[in-house]
Amino acid sequence: MFLEKLVPGTEIETLHIERKAVLNREDVQGWLKTIAGFSNAEGGVFFIGVEDSSNKLIGFSRKAADSERNFFNNQVNEHIFPRPDMKIGFIRYENKGKELFVIRVDVFESPVKPVILKFKNVPAIYMRRNGFTNGATYEEIIQMSIQSRKMQFDITDSDTDYERKHFKKLFLFYAERNNGKELTDKALSSIGFFTKNKKLKNGALLFSDTYTDVKTQVQCSVFSGFNKGSERIITINKFNGNIIDSIFYITEFVRQRMNHSFIKLPAGHKNIDSYPERALFEGAVNALAHRDYFLDGTQIQVDMFKDRLEISSPGSFFQGEKSAKTYDLSNIISKRRNELICAILVKCKLMEAAGTGFDKIIQEYKNADEKHKPFIYSASDHFTLVLPDLTFEAGIKSGEIPAAIEFFPPKSMSEYDEKILSYCFGIRRKAGEIAAFLNLADSTYFRKNILDNLVRQNYLIKTKTGNTHFYLTNKTRVTKIDNTV
């Protein structure tokens, strides 16, 4: 039996159609590039369970089809960014009385280009042309970038219909912040909350009452000391909810666990919290408003240490560039990554249109000494706001903030190398500390395949004291970016 009997018009492989009998486990990149190429071109259909050369149906049993689908999904999630817009389904048929399935994957043209295939930490851009998938040309890459440079996750269309009853929390909160006024559909339409056909934008979905997907996931942790690696974790909580609930979850988590103190005055005393309430609130709002929602598999990280609070959000704050400590927050130009999300937060008076959140944080810390000044640092994939604990007299302990670095990529580079070299820059670290910093298990694989790979190529210097190995970044191979303001 042949595919065209089930799906007419599939007799030959074209620009929009490709087939595989099975997904090759030994050459995952070989078929993943087709999915990326479809996304960068006009989309296409990818059949699994069909012989490529003859169009003959191979098929899978029900269990095998489900397993093949899961493998496909996992590999796409791990290697293609942003995740392609796809629809995966099964085509059932019978052969000699046996139930079999073909997997059909409809891949749609991505609104955000270029879609990148990252395999063994090497990024590549592919394009589908004339029934074949090849590397994109320089001109094609430029054109893709021009077409999608203004595209934001929150203003892309979803398949979900707008129904007012699904946003009761948003409307109630708006009324509380606006003297009982109603947030009308007309007002929502004016900011692009939904399309003319009443389909919600993806940013609007993040405000629905029942939203619990991973896009807004927050992980809040409390550590007993100054870093993640060598200190005991007191608390670690995860929360999934809509944007407004997430903001208040962060602030409440910190408020319930921070320290309180006071200073004596000539006429009484003044109460001091670890973190000024307005600064904490602005930090939480900033994290949800400006995170990169295209980065799947990531979360907002809220970490409380003995001397500071760190709020980390996926996506570089400085448009992909790394930056060391930046104390001069008032001079950071506010560039919104998510226009619709910010517009909703402005209407609810959680943000100001002028983007003065950082100014308010500085104002809250205006009487603090140099050891207690808030700052931001940024890597290529996240930015972090650091609020010093005002009740910890010694201020922030030096050396606990990862350095911003530059280096020529090592062979067989892993996704963790930059963070390891940054974390170990200037400070010897134990393997257990490094693993904990990365939220990984301190396994034999981690030591031999990740740490020792950097040691063998002289990016890390490995020393031994007693029975314990320590790792230190080699400053002859790695350079610190010294742009502290």
C-alpha positions, 0 to 999 in steps of 0.5 A: 500500500502506498501513501497516495492512497491515504493522502492524495497528492503525495506521489512525489517529494516536493518543496512541501512534502518529505517522508521517512520510514523511521527516525534515524537515531544515529543521524538525528540532525539529518531529519531535524534539518528538514523541520527547521528548513520547513519552518524557515520556508513556507512550511510543509508536511513530514510523514514518518512511517513511509518509505522515502524512495517508493512512497510505500507505507511501512507504518507502526503499531499503536505503541510504536507510533506513540513512542516514535512521536515522543522521540520526535517531540523530544528531539525538536524541543532539545535542538530547534529554537524557537520551537516550530509551530507544528501539528502532529497527528496519526493516520490509521490504516489496515494491512492484512487485518493489522492496525497500523499508523503513519505519523503526519507532522504539519510544520507551519512557516515560522513567524520568527526567523531564522529558526535555528538547529543547534546540534552538539552546540553548533548552530545552523540555519537551513532552508527548504528548496525544490524538495531538498533541505540545505544550509541557508544562504547569506542573502536568505538569512538576511531576508529572514532577519529583516522580515521577523526582526520586529516579531514578538511572542506576545503579539503572535496569533493563537488558536484560542477563541477569546471568551470574557468569562476566562479572564475574571481575575484580570478584570477584577484586578483591573477594577481594583487598580482603577477605582472600580472601572471596567476593562472593556472589550473595546479597550482590549481590542485597542491594544491587540488583545485579540484579532478581528476574528476574536482569536487571542494573541499568545500574550493574552493567553498568559493572563487567562484565569486557568493558565498553568503552562510552563511559559510563566513558570517561576522557581523560588529558592532559599539558600542558607549561605552565599551561593548555590553550590556549597550551601544547604537549600532551605526551600525550593518551590515552583509555581505555574500560573498567569502573569498577575498571579506569578508576580504576586507569588514572587513577592509573597514568597520573598516577603514571608522569608526575608529578614526584618531589623531596625535602626535606632533614631534619636526619637525611637527607631526605624524598621528595615526589611531585607528588601524594600517592598517597592523594589521587590515588586518592580523586580518581579514585574520586570522579570515577567514583563521582559522575559523572552517567551520564545525560550522554551524549557526555561523559567524565571529564577528567584534565589534568596541568599544570605546577602542578596536576592537574585531575580533572573529572567530568560533572555538577554537584557542587552540584546544578546550581549554579555554584561558585567555588573551595571549599577547605573540602572537609571541609564538603562534604556527601556526596550520592551520585548513584549509590547502587549504584555507591557500594555496590559500591565500598564492598564492595570497600573503594575507598570508605567508607560515611561518605563521607570521601574528601575528608577523606583528601585534606585530610589528605594536604595538611595540611602544605602552604602556602596556595599548595598547598591542594586545592580544588573548583570546579563549573559547571552541567555538571561539577565539578573537583577540583584537586590542586596539584603539591607539587614546584612551589614557586610553587604554582598560577598565578593566573588559570588556573582558570575563573571561576564566572559569571552572565549573561543569555543572549545571542541565538543562544547557543551551548553554548560561551558560558558556558565562553568567558566564564568562561575569558576573565574577567579574562584576555585570550585568543587565539582559538587558546587559547580553541578549545584550551580547548574542544577545538575547531578554531580555524576561521573558523566558530568565530571568526565564529559563536561568538566574534564573536557574543559580541563583537557583543552586547558580551559579549566585548571584542575587541582587537588587538595586532600581528596577533593578536586577543585576547578579554576578558569584558566585566564589565558584562555578566557577573558573577563569582560570588564565593563562594570559601571 
